[in-house]
Amino acid sequence: MEHRFGWQGKEHRVRLEPSREGHRAWVDGKERRFLVRRHEAGILDLELEGRVRRVVFVRDGSALHLGCDGIAYRLEKIDPLRTEAAAQHHEPPLEAPMPGQIRSVPVREGESVQRGQTLVVLEAMKMEIRITAPAPARVARLHCVPGAQVERGQVLVELDSETESNE
């Protein structure tokens, strides 16, 4: 079965199926093979290309929050029956993928940021999770400070797209 997710303003198609050697996944048509080494509530240890990676995950309604290699991802499940919504003027807010403590906020409101730039560092379950900019943008509003405890789903940063801020 194919699933559709929105991430960084683009739609991505994902299909998973078991195989004799483990699992196969097709992401936007590109095949990847992996083995599930461990699976428990909220944690997957996957072997991909000879390297074991821990993926921490939580579902929140139609969103799937993932943490891997210190980077947080928020995937929004796309309903294939929905009609296209009007274009958003603001990026969706970046939320805490799990409860934790804010370690640092290396950006300021009004600052322009680049894709992949760290906006917030969250410590959760003895891991540092970097919340990064999904695309070039302007930091519209910060909702956290270093030392603060945050809950899963709590808004940390609001962004405005760069094209909008330049108009």
N, C-alpha and C positions, 0 to 999 in steps of 0.2 A: 504494500500500500504506500502511496506517495503522500507526503505531508508537505505543506507550504508554510514557510515562516518568513516574517519580515525582520530584517536586521540591517541596520545602518541605512535605512531608507530604500532598501532593495528587497525584492522577493527572491527567496531561495527555495528550491525544491529538494526534498530529502526522501530517499527511499531506503529502507532497511530490510534485510532478510538474512536468516541463518544460512550457513553453509557448512560443509563437512569440516572445513578448516577453521571455523569460528563464525564470523559475521561479515557481511558485505554491506557497504553503504554507498549510495550514489548521491553526491551532493552537486546539484546543478549539472548532472550528467557525468561527473568525474567519479570513477569507482575508487573506493578505499576499502581495504580489508583490515579487520582488527579482531582481537580476542578479548573477551571479558574475563579478567583475572579475578575480580571481586565485585560483588554487587550487594549492597545493603542500603537501607533507607538513606537516601540523599547522597550516596557515594558510589562512584564507579571507578574501578581501576581498569584501564584499557591498555592493551599492548598494541601499539601502532608503529609499524616500521621498526620493530625491534626495541622500542622504548616504551616503558610502562608510564602512563600518565594518570594522575588522579583527577577525576572530574567530580566536583561537588555540585549538586543540582537541587532545585526546589521549584515546584509548580505554583503559580499564583494566578488562578483563573485561566485566561488564555495565554498567559506569558510563561516562559520557561527561563529561569535564571540559572546560569552556569558559571562556575569558576574553574579555571584550568591554568596552570603555570602562572598564577598570580594575577590573572586578567579576568574581569567579570564580563559576562555577555548576557544580554536580555533578548530573547527571541520571542516574537509575538506570533502565535499560531494564526494563520489566515484561514478564515472560513471560505471554502470554495463557492458557497452560494451567496455570499454578501456582494453588494454592489460597491463599486469604488467610492470611497468617501472623498469629500472635497479635500483638496490639498491643505495640509496643515501649515500654519505660518511659523509655528515653533516646533522645535524638536521635542519628542517625548522626554519627560524628565528622567534623569538617571537615578535609580533607586538602589538601596542596599540589598544585595542578593541574599543576605542572611544577617542575623543579629551579630553585633560586634562593637568594637570601639574604634573611633576615628583616630588614626595615628598622625596623619598630616593632610593638609589641604594646600598644595603648592601653587594655587592659582587665586586670582582675585576677581571680583565682579567687574564686568566690563572688559576683561582681558580677552584677546583673540587667542584661540588655541587651535592646534593642528590635530588631524586624525591620529589617534594612538597616544596623544599626550596625556600624562597622568593628571587627573583632576583631584582625586581623593585616594588616600591609602587607608584601607579598613583592615583591622586585625580581627579575625574570626577563626575559631577552632585552631589556634596557634599557627595560622597562616596569614600572610599579608596578601590582601586582594587589592589590586590596583583598578580603580574605576577610571576608564580612559574615554577620551572624546571619540565618538563614533565617526566623526567627519569634521572638517574645518568649521568652526563655530565661534560665537562670542558667549562668554559666561554671563548669562542674564541674571542669575541669582544663586547664591550659595545657601544651603539649608543646614549646614553642619560646621562644626569647629573642632580642632584637635582636642582629644580627650573625651568627647561626647560619646555616650552609648547610643546606638541606633538599633532599631528593630528591622526585621526583614520587610522590604517593601517601602520603607521610609524614603521619601524624596531627599536626595543629597544635593543635586545640582540641576538647574534649569539652563538650557542652552537655546540660543537663537542661531539659526543657520547663518553662515557668513554672507551668503548672497543677499539675505534680507537686511543684515546689519549694514551692508554697503550701499543700500538704496537710498 
